[in-house]
Amino acid sequence: MMAAAKRPTDPLAGLPPVRGRLTADAPLAGITWFRVGGTAEIMFRPADRDDLAAFLAGKPQGLPVTVIGVGSNLLVRDGGVPGVVIRLGREFARIETEDDRIRAGAGALDLNVAIAARDAGLAGLEFLSGIPGTIGGALRMNGGAYGREMTDVVIEGEALDGGGGLHRLAHRDFGFSYRHCDLPEDWIFTGALLQGRRDEPAAIQARMAEIQKTREESQPIRTRTGGSTFANPAGPEARGRKAWQLIDEAGCRGLRIGGAQVSERHCNFLINTGDATAADIETLGEDVRRRVKEKTGVTLEWEIRRIGRPATSGPEVRA
């Protein structure tokens, strides 16, 4: 009987040449805000857009690709992430002012875009200072806070498809809705042009300071957390109640599983109290969903992105 073919011991074997950096078995816990999770089978940090496009065009067919930002709204499961994890670096973090507009790379921090807009005397982008993450993530989920969201400011953008083809996108192409856009999941955003309006930097700074004050008073931002856990439900059964209100009504404030806890300060936040595993956090989130459903009839949907596989052997768990 012929022996089954063995997988190459070097996970980098067969990958196209790149100008960026490829790393096998790269730890991910340290770059996520929860500080939990396994490793990336392969981490790719492309040198620039052309490097990323060439990699996507030349990678082996069927190789899984996952894109992450700064890990602020992300849960990496304990078994790690198969295939290639792409993290956009400095070349994707450029921010430029164009009259009353801001052009930002997908790797630019939302806060840095808000600061650049303030310094240029451009209002309307202050809400980004209240969203921990990058522009790429904000585009993917139509990120929003304090009464505004990305659909209100995006003029155009660009993305690479799964084969490395470049697409230039008008606002209508995104198909924005609440915490969602309609573009294919395997498309990777590389940048966007955002609309501002003229105002005095001091007035803009005052609004940003108010956002920061509100966040510090209402959210556990100085803990190991992944931000807002569940999207606010829109169905009639919610009767206008936000996710945190439903969680509180179900008696989940302060609930713990292992090292994971529902925040006492804002119960739509899960926190790692110090020794949580990704499994603790995800199990706690699912328990909250079950309790809310039983108490209120509302099914909460995860806003935190969950990737990878559990620590136990078996097929990959899909979000």
C-alpha angles and dihedrals in degrees: 000000000000115000118242115259113263123230113247111266089224108069089198092062113114096019119129119256114269138189091217127065129286119193128183122220093005117185114240104180093082094057097048122083091230089056092219137107143072134278135288112248085220129005118203123192105184120214093224143327095290091051090051092047092051091049093051091048093049104037119114113274112260096022107143115239124198125180122207133181123195093322096246098134097025138107115197111199119235096251092061133232122297121222123008126343111200121206118186114224141190098315089059094048099069118132122195133176119228110183104291093350137083123216110203133180118235091248094056114114113248089230092053091052090052090049093048090050091050092050089051092050093248118143129194097063097077091105089070089069087067096053115080107212143052135300091251092059091044090054093048094052100027087243117213145169140168096021101314137082138184095271087066094059109026114108099169141334145185135230141175118233124223091274095049097260115149119234124191109208133205118207092261091056092067094064092210121199133153107321091337146087126196100228118117115278093235094058114105118212114224102178150328143213113233130198123232135170130225119268140139114282090228091057091047091049091051090056092047090050090053091052091050092048092050092049093050092049097046108028134057091237095152094059133079098273140140098224124243106007104196132031117244107261119242102192124110091249089068090060091207095306118142123232094258091053092053091047091050092047089054090056096247101130107122094007113155138200115179108313094340123096139179104242117256090210099051116006096204086071124082116203137199104229090199112287104041123137123215087251090057091053096045093044090051091050092051090048089053090051091051094049093047091049092050094046103039108014090239121127110214118213122216115253092180110086113236120200139174133024135298121262093254118083118262141082121331115273111233123211 
